[in-house]
Amino acid sequence: MSESKLVKSIVAGAIVGAIVSMFDRKTREHTIEATKKAKDQVVYYAKNRDELQQMIEQKVEAAQKIYVNTSENINAIASKIEEVKEIPASVQNSFKETKSEIILPENLN
C-alpha cells in the first residue's frame, strides 16, 4: 500500500510543480511554443508517414552503427588490456633468462 502512496505523491508533486512553473511568463511562453511545434510535427508526420518511416529507419541505422563501433572499440580495449596484463609475466621471464645468462664470479671457480 505504501508503494501506491509513493507513486501518487510523485504524480501529485509533478502536477503541482508544473502548475507552479506556469506562473513564470517565459516558462509559459516556451511551453506554449514547444507544444505548438510538437502539434505541428505530429500533424505533418501524420500526413507524411513515408517521411516519418524514412526518418525512423535512418535513426535506427545510425544507432546500429554506433552500437557496432562501440562494440569494436570495447573489443579493441579488451585486447589491449589483455596485452598489458601479459607484460609483467613477460618482463619476469626476460629477467629470469637474463639472470641465468649472467655468470657470477663465484661460479667461475
PLY file of the C-alpha trace (Angstrom):
ply
format ascii 1.0
element vertex 109
property float x
property float y
property float z
element edge 108
property int vertex1
property int vertex2
end_header
0.00 0.00 0.00
2.91 2.37 0.67
4.04 1.94 -2.93
0.74 3.30 -4.23
1.09 6.33 -1.93
4.59 6.94 -3.21
3.54 6.88 -6.85
0.50 9.05 -6.13
2.68 11.53 -4.24
5.23 11.70 -7.05
2.50 12.31 -9.63
0.84 14.94 -7.45
4.19 16.66 -6.88
4.90 16.70 -10.60
1.50 18.21 -11.34
1.88 20.86 -8.65
5.39 21.65 -9.87
4.15 22.03 -13.45
1.34 24.35 -12.35
3.67 26.49 -10.23
6.20 26.73 -13.06
3.48 28.14 -15.34
3.36 31.28 -13.19
6.61 32.35 -14.86
5.87 34.15 -18.16
8.97 32.89 -20.03
8.32 29.31 -18.98
4.67 29.59 -20.00
5.56 31.09 -23.40
8.25 28.48 -24.03
5.87 25.67 -23.08
3.15 27.00 -25.38
5.65 27.38 -28.25
7.07 23.88 -27.72
3.57 22.40 -27.57
2.60 24.12 -30.83
5.77 22.83 -32.54
5.09 19.31 -31.30
1.49 19.50 -32.53
2.64 20.75 -35.94
5.14 17.88 -36.20
2.52 15.30 -35.25
0.13 16.68 -37.87
2.90 16.83 -40.50
4.10 13.27 -39.92
0.51 12.00 -39.74
0.10 13.28 -43.30
3.62 12.21 -44.44
4.03 8.75 -42.98
6.61 7.71 -45.58
8.89 10.52 -44.49
8.42 9.52 -40.86
9.28 5.93 -41.71
12.43 7.02 -43.57
13.49 9.22 -40.66
12.98 6.35 -38.20
14.96 3.98 -40.43
17.82 6.49 -40.60
17.83 6.84 -36.82
17.83 3.06 -36.40
20.73 2.71 -38.86
22.68 5.41 -37.03
22.05 3.67 -33.70
23.19 0.35 -35.18
26.40 1.95 -36.48
27.06 3.44 -33.06
26.48 0.01 -31.49
28.86 -1.71 -33.92
31.54 0.96 -33.45
31.19 0.81 -29.69
31.42 -2.98 -29.73
34.55 -2.84 -31.87
36.10 -0.25 -29.56
35.28 -2.32 -26.49
36.83 -5.41 -28.10
39.97 -3.45 -29.01
40.24 -2.08 -25.48
39.76 -5.56 -24.00
42.51 -6.87 -26.28
44.88 -4.11 -25.18
44.08 -4.83 -21.54
44.99 -8.48 -22.08
48.27 -7.39 -23.67
49.02 -5.14 -20.71
48.23 -7.98 -18.30
50.82 -10.14 -20.08
53.60 -7.55 -19.74
54.58 -8.38 -16.13
54.95 -12.09 -16.91
56.97 -11.25 -20.00
59.25 -8.95 -18.03
59.65 -11.57 -15.30
60.58 -14.24 -17.87
63.09 -11.89 -19.51
64.59 -11.14 -16.11
64.93 -14.86 -15.32
66.55 -15.53 -18.70
68.96 -12.63 -18.26
69.77 -13.74 -14.73
70.56 -17.27 -15.89
72.78 -15.91 -18.69
74.87 -13.82 -16.32
77.84 -15.70 -14.99
78.59 -14.61 -11.47
82.25 -14.51 -10.30
81.69 -17.16 -7.60
80.50 -19.62 -10.27
83.73 -19.27 -12.25
85.79 -21.39 -9.83
0 1
1 2
2 3
3 4
4 5
5 6
6 7
7 8
8 9
9 10
10 11
11 12
12 13
13 14
14 15
15 16
16 17
17 18
18 19
19 20
20 21
21 22
22 23
23 24
24 25
25 26
26 27
27 28
28 29
29 30
30 31
31 32
32 33
33 34
34 35
35 36
36 37
37 38
38 39
39 40
40 41
41 42
42 43
43 44
44 45
45 46
46 47
47 48
48 49
49 50
50 51
51 52
52 53
53 54
54 55
55 56
56 57
57 58
58 59
59 60
60 61
61 62
62 63
63 64
64 65
65 66
66 67
67 68
68 69
69 70
70 71
71 72
72 73
73 74
74 75
75 76
76 77
77 78
78 79
79 80
80 81
81 82
82 83
83 84
84 85
85 86
86 87
87 88
88 89
89 90
90 91
91 92
92 93
93 94
94 95
95 96
96 97
97 98
98 99
99 100
100 101
101 102
102 103
103 104
104 105
105 106
106 107
107 108
